Structure formats: structure tokens, C-alpha cells
Amino acid sequence: MHRMYRIGVACTLMMAFCPPALAAGDGGPPPMFATPGAADQVGLVTGLCGVQMKDMSSDACRCLADQSMTRLSDVQRDYLIATAVSPPVADRMVEDGTVGQMDQQLIFTFLNEAMRQCHGGTFQENAPPLPQ
């Protein structure tokens, strides 16, 4: 049961954040960033959000990415990114215990809250529910 839950979590995160496979030179997006560091993760999360969450503006995706820097731990954020860009790495993070069920639940809660709180383009703690 626990393994099925992890697979479901990984699949859901991949579907939410995985950009379509594009070969270099065929109109794929340019690299998100040029230098390593925290800005890389913000740019990556912003880009993944922009590709997969069509109803969120670039400002809303940037807000979500900024929030991920303070509301998720480094490991949780790494896992979130890995589910999209390298599912085998994400699987290993679960298998070796780096990321647990509580981390996965926290990530889902974060995504739901941040999508609502950032939907308008700027962070609003008490933003109303998203339209259905």
C-alpha cells in the first residue's frame, strides 16, 4: 500500500510539472538560467509551472517558485524538481528514505495552497479558493 501511494504521488507530481519532451533546436525553451544556486531552482520551478499550469501567469508561477524556497526544505524542493526532470532520481529519494510520506504530503499541500495564494500573480496569504 505504501509503495502504491508513493507511485501515485510521483506520477501526480510528474503529470503536474513534467514539461513535454522537446529535442534541442525544435523550438524547445531556452535554458532557464546560466549560473548555479538558488536562482536556478526558482527559475526551474517557475519554468516547470509555466509549461504545465496553463491557467497560471508567469508572475503566479514565479510567486509559487519563490514560496517553494521558504516553505519547502531543500530536500523537498529537490524531490519536487526531480519528479519532473528525473523520475528515477525521485524514486531513489523515496526508496533510500531521503523523502518520506510526510514530505510528499507536505509538497502536495504546498502546491495546492501556493497555487491558490499565488494565482493572482502576487502572494496573498488568505486568497479565496480558485474558481472551479
C-alpha positions in Angstrom: 0.0 0.0 0.0 2.8 2.4 0.9 4.6 1.7 -2.4 1.4 2.3 -4.3 0.9 5.6 -2.5 4.5 6.7 -3.4 4.0 5.7 -7.1 0.7 7.7 -7.2 2.4 10.7 -5.6 5.3 10.6 -8.0 3.0 10.1 -11.0 0.8 13.0 -10.0 3.8 15.3 -9.4 5.3 14.3 -12.8 2.0 15.0 -14.6 1.7 18.4 -12.9 5.2 19.6 -13.5 6.8 17.5 -16.3 7.5 19.5 -19.4 6.9 17.8 -22.8 10.0 16.2 -24.3 11.4 18.6 -26.8 14.6 17.9 -28.8 17.1 20.7 -28.9 16.6 23.0 -31.8 13.0 22.2 -32.4 11.5 25.2 -30.6 12.2 24.0 -27.1 12.6 26.6 -24.4 16.0 28.1 -23.8 17.9 27.3 -20.7 16.3 28.7 -17.6 19.5 30.1 -16.0 23.2 30.4 -16.5 24.6 30.3 -13.0 24.2 27.7 -10.3 22.5 28.4 -7.0 19.1 29.2 -5.5 18.1 31.3 -8.6 18.5 28.1 -10.6 15.8 26.4 -8.5 13.5 29.4 -8.7 13.9 29.6 -12.5 13.4 25.9 -12.9 10.3 25.7 -10.7 8.9 28.8 -12.5 9.6 27.3 -15.9 8.0 23.9 -15.0 5.0 25.7 -13.6 4.6 27.8 -16.7 4.7 24.9 -19.0 2.3 22.7 -17.1 -0.1 25.1 -15.4 -1.5 26.9 -18.3 -4.0 28.9 -16.2 -1.2 30.4 -14.1 0.5 33.5 -15.3 4.3 33.8 -15.3 4.0 36.1 -12.3 1.9 33.5 -10.5 4.5 30.8 -11.3 7.3 33.0 -10.1 5.4 33.5 -6.9 4.9 29.8 -6.5 8.6 29.2 -7.1 9.6 31.9 -4.6 7.3 30.4 -2.0 8.9 27.0 -2.6 12.2 28.5 -1.5 10.9 29.3 2.0 8.1 26.8 2.5 9.8 23.6 1.3 13.1 22.2 2.6 15.9 21.8 0.2 15.2 18.0 0.0 11.5 18.6 -0.6 12.2 21.1 -3.3 14.8 18.8 -4.9 12.2 16.0 -4.9 9.6 18.2 -6.4 12.0 19.1 -9.2 13.3 15.6 -9.6 9.8 14.2 -10.1 9.6 16.4 -13.2 13.1 16.3 -14.7 14.4 12.9 -13.5 11.8 10.5 -12.2 14.4 7.8 -11.4 16.2 10.1 -9.1 12.9 10.9 -7.4 12.2 7.2 -7.0 15.6 6.7 -5.4 15.0 9.6 -3.0 11.9 7.7 -1.8 13.5 4.3 -1.8 16.5 5.4 0.2 14.4 7.3 2.7 15.6 10.8 1.8 11.9 11.7 1.2 9.1 10.1 3.1 5.4 10.1 3.0 5.1 13.1 5.3 7.4 15.1 2.8 5.2 14.1 -0.1 2.0 15.1 1.7 3.6 18.5 2.6 4.6 19.0 -1.0 1.0 18.3 -2.2 -0.4 20.7 0.5 2.2 23.3 -0.5 1.3 23.0 -4.2 -2.5 23.3 -3.5 -2.0 26.3 -1.2 0.6 28.1 -3.3 -1.5 27.7 -6.5 -4.4 29.4 -4.7 -2.2 32.0 -2.9 -0.2 33.0 -5.9 -2.9 32.7 -8.6 -3.3 36.5 -8.8 0.5 37.0 -9.5 1.5 38.1 -6.0 1.4 36.1 -2.8 -1.9 36.5 -0.8 -2.0 34.5 2.4 -5.8 34.5 2.6 -6.6 34.3 -1.1 -10.0 32.9 -2.0 -10.4 29.4 -3.4 -9.6 29.0 -7.1 -12.6 29.0 -9.4 -13.8 25.5 -10.3 
